[in-house]
Amino acid sequence: MKTVTIKRLKELYGDNGKEIRIFFAPGRVNLIGEHTDYNGGYVFPCALDFGTFAAIRLRDDSKVCFASTNFELRVEADLNDIRYQRKHDWANYPKGVLKMLQNEGYNFNGFEVVFEGNIPNGAGLSSSASIELVTAVAVNEVFNLNIDRIELVKLCQRAEDIFCGVNCGIMDQFAVGMGKEKSAIFLKCDTLEYKYVPLEMKGYKLVISNTNKRRGLQDSKYNERRRECEEALSYLQKKLDVENLGQITMEDFEKYESLIPYEVLRKRARHVISEDKRVLDAIDALKNNDLAAFGKLMTGSHESLKDDYEVTGIELDTLVEEALKLDFVLGSRMTGAGFGGCTVSIVEEDKVDDFINVVTENYEKKIGYKPTMYIAEVGEGAREIKY
């Protein structure tokens, strides 16, 4: 993939004798803790071993040239006029990163960059965060901007939120930027306190199942859920001195949920607050090497996302239902924003092929087309690739 990206850059922009450097940012999967990030709660994601490569080469002017081996679209922009343009499609994500860097007062010249990724778009595995972070890390390194990694993570979230108009939490960019091989990240989203937790999957594998139903965050009910959570919080704040739902315990919620006059808002808050507890319980399960308990918590997370948060749908529910029929699966849940995208399951290592065959066949019978399966390995965060 690295060789292809370098070759494509030279094909498109010639060979000007300047050095070409290669950077990589992974995708991510969230193991448990869904729709908690923008509510200030806990999440537990890990970086994957596939993602986005970027070949970058400096120019002597203010022009930035974006291309991808995955798409026909090529975009040219001038650093003196970086703005969102709908027709620029995927290139708005790296453009947003440049704009946020400029907003912070950083100066840099133009460059040419060719991206190549193997994250399925719209699957909920953070293809957008991956291209944002690979851009941010590349620009930071090649122009010696010396920006702290967590600051880059925050900047990339702002690029997606402010520039691209996708009202996302911090988890995706954090996992992509801060991932660590063979570990997941236990993150409190309002304070960004985090720690790495070893992910010992002895005898088991993480299998990601893509519904192949495209999901667009801007077109989904994602922003509606955010508004519902904010409204639920406003009622609870009449008695609780809190800034977000992530600061409320299950005990306090049960005591004061009657303050919320609408059942749908109670359900939204109940999911977020109970999901936070599931994350904490999941960390304890891993500390005790109890992968079976971790799997049950994953399944409980899906049930809450289905019943209380209502973000699953027939495709995701079918994948989970078919997975849980198999006695060699410890747990399964949707991962990401929902409304399509992927599930993640803990599957006995020797039975992965059986899992793929059975779930694929049963899903196709019910839905009418096949899912795509990925055996997930936990990888490192965004970085330069030496070659």
Residue pairs with C-beta under 8 A, 6 or more apart in sequence:
1 53
1 116
1 118
2 22
2 53
2 55
2 385
2 387
4 69
4 116
5 22
5 53
5 54
5 55
5 69
5 114
5 115
5 116
6 20
6 22
6 55
8 55
8 67
8 69
8 114
8 116
9 20
9 55
9 57
9 67
9 112
9 113
9 114
10 20
12 65
12 67
12 74
12 112
12 114
13 57
13 65
13 112
16 57
18 57
18 58
19 57
19 58
20 55
20 56
20 57
21 55
21 56
21 57
21 138
21 141
21 142
21 384
22 53
22 54
22 55
22 56
22 384
22 385
22 386
22 387
23 53
23 54
23 56
23 134
23 137
23 138
23 141
23 382
23 383
23 384
23 385
24 51
24 52
24 53
24 54
24 134
24 382
24 383
24 384
24 385
25 51
25 52
25 54
25 129
25 130
25 131
25 132
25 133
25 134
25 137
25 176
25 177
25 381
25 382
25 383
26 47
26 48
26 49
26 50
26 51
26 130
26 176
26 179
26 379
26 380
26 381
26 382
27 47
27 48
27 50
27 51
27 52
27 119
27 125
27 126
27 127
27 130
27 176
28 45
28 46
28 47
28 48
28 125
28 126
28 129
28 130
28 171
28 172
28 175
28 176
28 179
29 45
29 46
29 48
29 125
29 206
29 208
29 335
29 342
29 344
29 376
30 43
30 44
30 45
30 171
30 175
30 335
30 336
30 344
31 44
31 45
31 46
31 184
31 206
31 282
31 298
31 335
31 344
32 43
32 44
32 275
32 278
32 279
32 282
32 294
32 297
32 298
32 301
32 333
33 41
33 42
33 43
33 44
33 45
33 171
33 275
33 276
33 278
33 279
33 301
34 43
34 275
34 301
34 305
34 309
34 333
34 334
34 335
34 336
34 338
35 225
35 229
35 271
35 272
35 275
35 305
35 309
35 311
35 337
35 338
36 42
36 43
36 189
36 246
36 272
36 275
36 276
36 279
37 43
37 169
37 170
37 171
37 189
38 167
38 168
38 169
38 189
38 226
38 229
39 189
39 229
39 233
39 244
39 245
39 246
39 272
40 188
40 189
40 190
40 243
40 244
40 245
40 246
40 247
41 188
41 189
41 190
41 244
41 245
41 246
41 272
41 275
41 276
41 279
42 186
42 187
42 188
42 189
42 246
42 276
42 279
42 280
43 171
43 185
43 187
43 189
43 279
44 184
44 185
44 186
44 187
44 197
44 279
44 282
44 283
45 171
45 172
45 174
45 175
45 184
45 185
45 187
46 175
46 179
46 183
46 184
46 185
46 199
46 378
47 175
47 176
47 179
47 180
47 181
47 378
47 379
47 380
47 381
48 119
48 125
48 376
48 377
48 378
48 379
49 376
49 377
49 378
49 379
50 118
50 119
50 374
50 379
51 117
51 118
51 119
51 130
51 134
51 176
51 379
52 115
52 116
52 117
52 119
52 127
52 130
52 131
52 134
53 115
53 116
53 117
53 134
53 385
54 113
54 114
54 115
54 116
54 131
54 134
54 135
54 138
55 113
55 114
56 111
56 112
56 113
56 138
56 139
56 142
57 111
57 112
57 113
58 109
58 110
58 111
58 142
59 65
59 109
59 110
59 111
59 112
60 109
60 110
61 109
61 110
62 78
62 79
62 80
62 109
62 110
63 76
63 77
63 78
63 79
63 110
64 76
64 77
64 78
64 79
64 95
64 98
64 110
64 111
64 112
64 113
65 74
65 75
65 76
65 110
65 111
65 112
65 113
66 74
66 75
66 76
66 77
66 91
66 94
66 95
66 113
66 115
67 74
67 75
67 112
67 113
67 114
67 115
68 90
68 114
68 115
68 116
68 117
69 114
69 115
69 116
70 115
70 116
70 117
71 89
71 90
73 88
73 89
73 90
73 91
75 88
75 91
75 95
77 88
77 91
77 95
77 98
78 110
79 98
79 102
79 108
79 109
79 110
82 95
82 98
82 99
82 102
83 99
84 92
84 95
84 96
84 163
84 164
84 165
85 92
88 95
90 121
90 131
92 163
92 164
93 128
93 131
93 132
93 135
93 159
93 160
93 164
94 113
94 115
94 131
94 132
94 135
95 163
96 132
96 158
96 159
96 160
96 162
96 163
96 164
97 132
97 135
97 136
97 139
97 155
97 156
97 159
98 135
98 139
99 159
99 163
100 155
100 156
100 158
100 159
100 162
100 163
101 108
101 136
101 139
101 145
101 155
104 155
106 143
106 145
106 147
108 139
108 143
108 145
109 143
111 139
111 142
113 135
113 138
115 131
115 134
117 127
117 130
117 131
119 125
119 126
119 127
119 130
120 127
120 210
120 372
121 127
121 214
122 214
122 215
122 216
122 340
122 341
123 210
123 215
123 336
123 341
123 342
124 215
124 335
124 336
124 337
124 338
124 340
124 341
124 342
125 208
125 336
125 341
125 342
126 172
126 175
126 176
128 160
128 164
128 166
128 172
129 156
129 160
129 172
129 173
129 175
129 176
130 176
132 156
132 159
132 160
132 173
132 176
133 152
133 153
133 156
133 173
133 176
133 177
133 381
133 382
134 382
136 147
136 152
136 155
136 156
136 177
136 382
137 152
137 177
137 382
137 383
137 384
138 384
139 145
140 146
140 147
140 152
141 384
147 155
149 177
149 178
150 174
150 177
150 178
150 192
152 177
153 170
153 173
153 174
153 177
153 178
154 170
154 173
156 173
156 177
157 168
157 169
157 170
157 172
157 173
160 166
160 168
160 173
161 167
161 168
165 218
166 217
166 218
167 217
167 222
167 223
167 226
168 217
169 189
170 189
170 192
171 187
171 189
174 185
174 187
174 192
174 194
175 185
175 187
175 381
176 381
176 382
177 381
177 382
178 185
178 194
178 381
179 185
179 378
179 379
179 380
179 381
179 382
180 196
180 380
180 381
181 378
181 379
181 380
182 198
182 199
182 378
183 196
183 197
183 198
183 199
183 378
184 196
184 197
184 199
184 378
185 194
185 195
185 196
185 197
186 194
186 195
186 196
186 197
186 279
186 283
187 193
187 194
188 194
188 246
189 246
190 243
190 244
190 246
190 247
197 283
197 286
197 287
198 286
199 286
199 378
200 286
200 289
201 291
201 346
202 291
203 348
203 349
204 291
204 330
204 346
204 347
204 348
204 349
205 346
205 347
205 349
205 352
205 375
205 376
206 344
206 345
206 346
206 347
206 375
206 376
206 378
207 344
207 345
207 347
207 352
207 355
207 356
207 373
207 374
207 375
207 376
208 335
208 342
208 343
208 344
208 373
208 374
208 375
208 376
209 319
209 323
209 342
209 343
209 344
209 345
209 359
209 363
209 371
209 372
209 373
209 374
210 341
210 342
210 371
210 372
210 373
210 374
211 315
211 316
211 319
211 340
211 341
211 342
211 343
211 367
211 371
212 369
212 370
212 371
212 372
213 313
213 315
213 340
213 341
214 340
215 336
215 337
215 338
215 339
215 340
215 341
217 337
220 337
220 338
220 339
221 311
221 339
222 337
222 339
225 268
225 309
225 311
228 264
228 265
228 268
229 245
229 268
229 269
229 272
231 265
232 245
232 260
232 265
232 266
232 268
232 269
233 242
233 244
233 245
233 269
235 259
235 260
235 261
235 265
236 242
236 245
236 248
236 253
236 256
236 257
236 259
236 260
236 269
238 259
239 256
239 259
240 248
240 252
240 256
242 248
245 269
245 272
245 273
246 272
246 276
248 269
248 273
249 273
249 277
250 273
250 274
250 277
253 269
253 270
253 273
257 266
257 269
257 270
260 266
260 269
267 307
267 308
267 309
267 310
268 308
268 309
270 304
270 308
271 304
271 305
271 308
271 309
272 309
274 304
274 308
275 301
275 304
278 297
278 300
278 301
278 304
281 293
281 297
282 294
282 297
282 298
285 291
285 293
285 294
285 297
286 294
291 330
291 346
292 330
294 330
294 331
294 346
295 329
295 330
295 331
295 332
295 346
296 330
296 331
297 331
298 330
298 331
298 332
298 333
298 344
298 346
299 320
299 324
299 331
299 332
299 333
301 333
302 312
302 316
302 320
302 332
302 333
302 334
302 343
305 311
305 312
305 333
305 334
305 338
306 312
306 317
309 338
311 334
311 337
311 338
311 339
312 320
312 334
312 338
313 338
313 339
313 340
314 366
314 367
315 340
315 367
316 334
316 338
316 340
316 341
316 343
318 362
318 363
318 366
318 367
319 332
319 343
319 359
319 363
319 371
320 332
320 333
320 334
320 343
320 345
322 358
322 359
322 362
322 363
323 329
323 332
323 343
323 345
323 347
323 355
323 359
324 331
324 332
326 347
326 351
326 354
326 355
326 358
326 359
328 347
328 348
328 351
328 354
328 355
329 345
329 346
329 347
329 348
329 355
330 346
330 347
330 348
331 345
331 346
332 343
332 344
332 345
332 346
333 343
333 344
333 345
334 341
334 342
334 343
335 341
335 342
335 343
335 344
336 342
344 376
345 355
347 355
352 375
356 373
359 371
359 373
360 370
360 371
360 373
363 370
363 371
364 370
364 371
